[in-house]
Amino acid sequence: MFGWLSIITPVMQALGGTNYHFQPGKNVKYEDLESAIHWSSSGAPFENTALLHRQTGEVFLKSMHGDFDEDTPEGIEDGSIYIAAPHKNDLNLGRNLVFDFVEAVAPQHLGKVESYFRQRGAYSKFKALLEREALLEGWYKYEAEATRNALLRWASENGLHITDIPSAA
C-alpha cells in the first residue's frame, strides 16, 4: 500500500524538521482535516495520530515512531481540548467502501475483488482491475465524495466547524 507517511515525512523535514504543524486559524479547514485523516490512516490503526485543537483548529501530528511536534502543548491528551482524527476504517472508508463501489458499478467483479482482499496487495490489484475496466476515475470520484461526506459528518458529530468545504463531485 502506498503510504501517506512516505509523502508527509520529506515535506515535514523540508519545512524545518519535526516542529511542523498546521495552523488553520479559528476553524478547521477541510483540507487540514483531510490531511489529518490521511496521516492517521497512513499506518495501522493507532500507529499515527493527528490531534485537532477544538478551538483553534491547530493540528498536531504524533506517531508511535516518535512525535513530529517537539513542542507538544500541555493538555494534548485532554479530550475536551483536542480530538483525534479518525482512521479511515473508523469511517468505513476502507474495504467496505470498495465493496460498495463494486456492487454499484461492476457487480460481476464482486467475487474477484473480495478474493483480492483476502491477501496482500489488495488495493493495487483492485486498482489494476478498475484500470482495465476503465473505472478508475469513477472510483477516485466515489472515494473522494464518500470521504468528504464522512469527514463532514464526523466533524459535525464532534462539534468542529469546518471551513473551505469543497463542493460535491
Secondary structure, DSSP 8 states (H G I E B T S, - for coil): ---THHHHHHHHHHTTGGG--B---SSEEHHHHHHHHHHHTSSSTTTEEEEEETTT--EEEEETT--S-TT--TTTT-TTTEEE---GGGGT-SHHHHHHHHHHH-GGGHHHHHHHTTSTTHHHHHHHHHHHTT-HHHHHHHHHHHHHHHHHHHHHHTT--EES-----
